[in-house]
């Protein structure tokens, strides 16, 4: 009996400890979550079971290549945009989507999709690679042998990592279309999606009031349709004198 009582008390203590750590984790996730709509999916399909492990491996490779680019920029002073750290940020967003960071894996997939497209096309290819190729002589004219080598390696890594992120974007979009078909509206308007006409009653009233205000209140005006008076005529003057006498 004593052993049973000890086991029950130990189980109760474990449950209390787990509940305490649970609210701490929830509070930390709430404070650290980015200020965007919180989208999450928990169900798994055949497509997600096949694509998520591949996406995770690609995120690891992207992280390693981004770390290598940052090292090359720091050691050889290459001058890439943000020192090549944009690839590291892409990998962190992808890993946050894979490991359901802050319980909003869907939101992290969307953030990765937007950031990776901008990063691979604009930051990497146009700003970093384009800027390096327009100043090739600056990297080859110095006495240091390491700077030209780092320049060539960095240029190759830019092309490889940009292509990798584009492939990851296609995979992320396929996953989102599978588990969150309405993810575009949910990200723009919230988890409920786009508001319907029933949720915005004032919109219909404003349209009705606008249509009524556009219509004239009295009869339609027609130019030159009245009888009128001629200048200098005595009819109007005689009627005025008659009214004054009365």
Order of alpha helices (4+ residues) and beta strands (2+ residues): alpha-alpha-alpha-alpha-alpha-alpha-alpha-alpha-alpha-alpha
